[in-house]
Amino acid sequence: MRTGMPVTAVFDIGKTNKKLLVFDEYYNVVREQVIRFDEIEDDEGFPCEDLEALGRWVQEQFGLLKKDPGLQLKAVNFSTYGASVVYLDKDGLPVGYLYNYLKPYPAELQNAFEQERGDAAAFSVATCTPLMGHLNAGMQLYWMKKKKQDLLQKVAHVLHFPQYLSYLLTGKMMTEMTHLGCHSGMWDFRKNRYHTWLAEEGLIEMLAPITPGSHAVNVKNEGTGELIAIGAGLHDSSAAVIPYLQRFPDPFMILSTGTWSISLNPFNQTLPNATELSKGSLSYLSDTGLPVKASMLFAGNDHDLQVKRIAAYFNSSPGFYQSVMPDRELFEGLLSGLPAAGISEEVAAITSATTPARFRSRDLQQYRNASEAYHQLVADIVTQQKTSSAMVLGDGGPRQLFVDGGFCKNELYMQLLSAAFPQMKVCAATMVQGTALGAALALHHHWNRKPLAAALVQLMHYSG
């Protein structure tokens, strides 16, 4: 038996960066590889993932890990971005392309889908997601049937993206809960089963058996004879929740920030109503198949656009905001405008997940400098975030709010957010490779008998 370091590996696949992370038994990263692949064009000339190059890389790296004399590979898992499916023929080979979820969706096709369903609002309530074209994996299947009939005739199986990568190593076809429950438009949350439209369209036979996110298939290392647990793979946002659940027993809400700010309450299984859905609320499925109420806000994108406007107006460098620290006088003045202090419905209103903050319509002439304008921008974003997050807090709500991603490093944002949620302990959370760590932890019980370290997630408390 090999005496190398016992490790687990995760292939963490983002839109831009593809990572291979190797963790030891204490979940320290002992090896990391980052690679990018040039996009190719699909059959209509739209950019898409080079699935062949990616699959070849995954298989090559898996082979190298198995042969490495310094490692004892115990488990492998995957995390990928959502809203992506792979079509396979009867021999298990890809058909067509991994079509990009950003690809424009034919308006007439979405209208036809809504008319066939009879009540678009009721459909969204059942599937806990608005209809968003290719951002719904199910709508991709519908598009394939209606627009790519020649290709569809060759399709025997449909796998979600991470399950395809798992299939490359195991030969087993699975449908994992978190991708199925990621605004796919395929799952009826209220009946806890596939929505009937998939059977009506003759598509359900192509889907693989459903499995929880903790499931693994054992494959043999040809060189050593040892078994390696290969996970089914997870949706990236859902994987990122797992370290928090492992670390903190008391209820909490996560605010994951980046281009999108996503509020997740793993302890709220309430399903969103039609009004909440229209304002950016939805439900995910956890790796155990339970609903997780969430809300989305395009806050990071809004922030970046308005920072550019401020920088241009005040002739400041594009990165001026990175050195802006909370000004106590300005800070105190802004507190009166936060929701916790009584904000008007007009200011806090959100009509959709992409509704920009009020700052977009503010006249920059009223500010003395870029710092003052930036204080107002962040206050407006936090005001809107309060309204978005309120949809997922639930009755009684958790008393802890963990913020990760870009905004958790923004001192002004964190202090204003803490003031907006005075009933909660607001903390900036940091962890090493959170998405990959979550995917690794999902398979912990398959190979690792050591207790989890308390330092997996580190917190910094803020008070407004």
N, C-alpha and C positions, 0 to 999 in steps of 0.2 A: 504494500500500500504506500502511496506517495505521502511524504511527510512535509510537503510545502504548506504555506500559510492557507488556512481555510478562508475562502472568499465567496462573495456573491457579486454578480455583474448585472448592470442595468444598461440597456440601450435606451437613451433618452432622446427622442426624435422631435426636434422643433422644426418650424418652417425654414429657419436659416441654418442653425447649428445642429449637427448630429453628434451626440456625445456617447462615449462609452465610459462608464464609471465603475470602478472595481472597489468594493467595500470589504474591510476585514470584519471580524466577528463583533467588533465594537462600533461598527459603522463609521469608521474613519475611512476617508478616501485614500486608497493606496496607489491607485493608478487612474489616470484620466487621459482620454483622447478626444479631441474635438476636430471634426472634419466638416467640410461643406461640399455639396455637389451642385454643379450648375444645373439649373432647371432645363427641362426640355419642353417642347411644344406638343400639345395634344393634337388630335386629328382635326381640330378647328383652329389651330394656331395659337391657343391660349397657354401660358406657362403652367407647367405642372411638375410634380416630383418625378425625378428619374428613379422609378421603382426598381428597375433592373440593377442599377449601380448601387443603390442603397441595400438591396437584398444581398448582393454579392459581398459587400463590405461586412454586413452582419454575419454572414456565414464564415467569411475569412477570419474575422476576429474571434468568433466562437471556436474555430479550429485552433487558433493560436493559444487561446486561454486554456484549452484542454491539454495542450502539449507542454505548457510552461512548467518546467520542473520546480520553480519556486512557488507555485500556486496549487491549491487543491480546490478546484472549482466545484462548489456545492449547489449553486442555484443561479438562474438567469431570469430576468424579467424585462419588461418593456414598458415605456410610457411614451405616448405620442399625442400630437394635437388631434382635435376632434373633427367631426363632420367629414370623414374620409373613409371610403370603402374600396375594396379590391375585388374585382370580378375574376373568377376562375372558371376554366373549362372543365370538362369531365375528367381530364387527366391532372387537374390541379395546377394548371399553368395559367398565368395572368392573361386576361382578355382586355384589350383596349388600354386605358391609362388610369392612373390614380388622379382622377379629375380634381382640379383645384376648387375648394369651397368658395373662393373669391370669384369664380367664373360667373358672369352674368346669367341670370336665369330668364328664360323666355316668359314675358308677362302673360302671353296668351295661354301658355301651358299651366302657369300657376292659377290663372282664372278658371281654366277647364277643371283643374283638380278641385278647386273650391266649389264649383258648380256640381261636380259629381258627388262631393261629400254632402252637399245640401246646406250646411251651416258651418261656415269657416270658423266662427267664434266658438261654437260648441266643439269643433275638432281641436282647436287650440287649448280649450279648457281640459279636454280629455287627455291630450298628449303633453300638457303643461309646457308648451312652447309656441311662440308665434310662428307663422309660416314665413320662412326666410330664404326660400330658394335653395341653392346648393348648400347653405349652412345647415339645412336639415338633411341628414343622411338619407332619410326616407324619400325625400324629394329628388335626390340623385337617382335612386332606383326608378322612380316614376319617369324621370327625364330619359333615362336609358331605355325604358320600355317604349316610350312614345317617339323618341328622336333617334334612337340607335338600334332599330329592330334587327338589323343585320348582325350587329355585335351580340345583342341579347340572345339570339338563337344559339350562340356558342357558349353562353354562360350557364354553368351548372351549379355554382356556389358563389355566395357573396360573403366576404369576411370584412369586419371592421379592421382598420389599419393595424393596430397593435396585435390583433389575433392573426393577421397574415404573417407578421414577423415571427410570432410564436410558431405558426404552422411550418415555416421554413426550417425550424430546428426539430420539430416533433412529428410532423406529418399529420397532426391532429387538428381538426377544424372545430372551433368554438366561437361562441358569441358571449362576450363578457359584459357584466351588468353596467359598468360605468360608461362605456361608449354607447351602449344601447339607450341609456338614460340621459345622454348628453344632447339635448334639443334635437333629437333625431326625427321626431314626428312619427316614430314607429311603435312606441310603447304607450299603451293606455294606462296611465297612472291610477285612474279611478277603478279600473277592473283588474289591475295587476297582471296584464297579459299583452300580447301583441295586439295592436289596433286592427280592427276587422278589415280596414281598407287593403292591407297587404294580401289577405286571402282573396278579397274581391278582385284584385289585379293579378292574381296568380303568381305572386312573388314570394310568398312565405315559404314555399318548398325549397327555395334556394338558400335559406338562412340556416346557420349551424345551431346545434344545441346550446342552450343558455347555461352559463356557469358563473359562479361568484368570482370576485377578483382575487381571492386567496387560493384559487385552484391551481394546481401544477401537475404537469405530466413528467414522469421520470424517464430519462433517456440515459443510455449507458455511454460512459467515456470509453471509447474503443481502446485507448492506450493503457488504462488502469483497471478497467472493469467496474469502476465506481459509478454510482448513479448520480445524475445531476437533475435537480428539480427545475423544470422550465415552466415559468408562469404564463398565464393567458394574456398578460399585458393589460394596461390601465389607461384611461383617459388622463391627460396630464393634470388638469385642475383637480380631479378627484384624488389622484395620487398624492398631491401636495397637502391634502387634508389629513392623511393617515398619520404623519408624525405628531400632529397636535393631538389626535385622538389617543395615540399611544402614551403621550406625555402628560396630558391634563385630564383628570377624571371629571371635574366640574364643568357645567355647561359654558360654552363660549361661542362667539361669532368670529369669523375670519373675514378680514377685508384684504383681499389680494389685489394689489395695485400694479398697473402697468399701462399699456394702451387702454385697456378696459379695467375698471375697478369693479371687482366682483365680490359681493357680500354673500357669505355662505354660513348657514346656521345648521350644523349637523344634528342639532337637537330639536329642530322644527320640521315635522313631517307634514304640516299643513300644506295643502295644494293651493296654488294661486288661483284667484278668480279672474274673470275676463278683464276687469279693470286693471288689476295688478299686472297681468300678462302684457297689456298694451303699454304699460309703463316700464317694462324691462324686467319684471319678475318672472321666474320660471322654476322648475324643479329638476334636479339631477337625481340619478340613482347612485347610492353609495356602493362601495365594493361588496357589501353584503346584500344589496338589493333594496335598501330602504330609501324612501324619498328624502331629499335634502333641499330645503327651500333656499332659493338664491335670488339675487337681483344683479343686473348688469348696468353699468353706466360708462359712457365713453369719455370718462373724465381725464385720463392721461392724454388722449388725443386733443381734447379741448384745451388742456393746460399748455401743451406744446404749441398749439396754434396761437394762443393769446400771448405767450411769452415772446414769440416772434413779433407780434404786433407791438408789444411794449418796447422791446429792444429797438425796433425800427423807429418808433416815435421819439424815444429819448436818446437815440444814437448810442445805445449801449451794446456791449458784446452779447452774442446769442446766449452765452452761458452765465449772464449776470446774476440770475436768480440763485445759482448755486452758492453764492456768498452772502445772500440775504439772510440775516438773522432776525428773529422777532424783535421789533421795536416796541418797547413796553407801552409807550403813549399810543401808538397806532393800534397795538394789540388790544388795549383796553377799550378803545373806541369801537373796534370791530366786534367785540363780544356782544354788544347790544343788538347786533344784527344776526346773531346765530339762532338756529331754531330753538335751542334750549331756553333762550330768553324771550321767545315769542316772535316768530318770524311770520310775515304775511304769507297767505297762500299764493299770492301772485309771484313773490320772489322765489319761493321754494318749489313751485310747480314743476312737475316732470310730465311731459306728454309722451315720451318714448325713451328708450335706452340711449338714444343718441342726442337727446335734447341738450344743447350747450348751456353752460351756466350763465347767469345774468350778466357777467362781465363783458360778454361779447357785444352788448348794446350800450355799454358805458362809454362816455366821452372821456378820452384820456387827458383832455385839457384841465380837468378838475384836480389832477394829481401833480404834486410838485416835482416828483422824480420817479425813476423806475421802481425803486424800493417800495414807495408808497403805493404805486399802482399794483405791484405784485402782492402786497399784503391784501389788497382788496380782491384780487383774482383768487387767491387761495381761500379767502373767507367765502367767496361766492361758490367755489367748488365744494367746500366743506358743507355749506348750507344745503346744496343739492344732494351731497352724499348722505347727509342726515335723513333726507326724505326717502332716498333710494333704500338705504339700509333698514329704515323703519319697517319696510314691507316684509322683512324676513325675521325680525326680532321675535315676534310672537308674544302672546300674553305672558306677562311675568318676565320674559326675556332673560337671556344669560347676563351675567354681571362682569364678563371679561370680553374685551375686544382686542384681538391680535391682528396687527397690520403687518403685512409683508410686501415685498416688491419695492418699486422706486420711491413711492411717497413715504415709506417708513424711514427713509434717510433724510427727509425734509423736516427740519426742526419746526418751522413755522406751521406746516401742515399738521404735524403731530400735536402741537400745542392747541391749535384751533379745534382739531378733531376731539381732543380730550375735553375741551370746554363745551363742545356740542353734545357730548355724551357724558354728562356729569354723574349719571347713575352707574357708570361702568368704569372698570379699571382698564384704561387704554394703554396698550403696550406695543412697541415696535418689536417684531419678532425676526430673529435671524437664525438660519440653519444652513448647513453646507449642502448645496445641491438638493433643495427640498423636494422637487418632483421625483428625482431619481431615488432619493432616500425613501420616499413614500412607497415607491414601487418595490424597493428592496425589502422594506418592512412588511409588505403584504405577504411575503414568503418566509418570514422569520421562523415560523413554527415548523417549516419543512426541513430546516437544516441547522438552526442555531439554538443552542440551549442556554446561552448566556443571557442574563437580565439586561434590559435596555438601560442605557445610561441616561441619567436625568438631564445631562447637558445637550441632548439631541436638539432641543430648541432653546435658544437663549432669548430672554426678554429684557427690554428696557422700558420702565414705567414712566408715563407722562401724566402731568396734572396741569389742567388749563388755568 
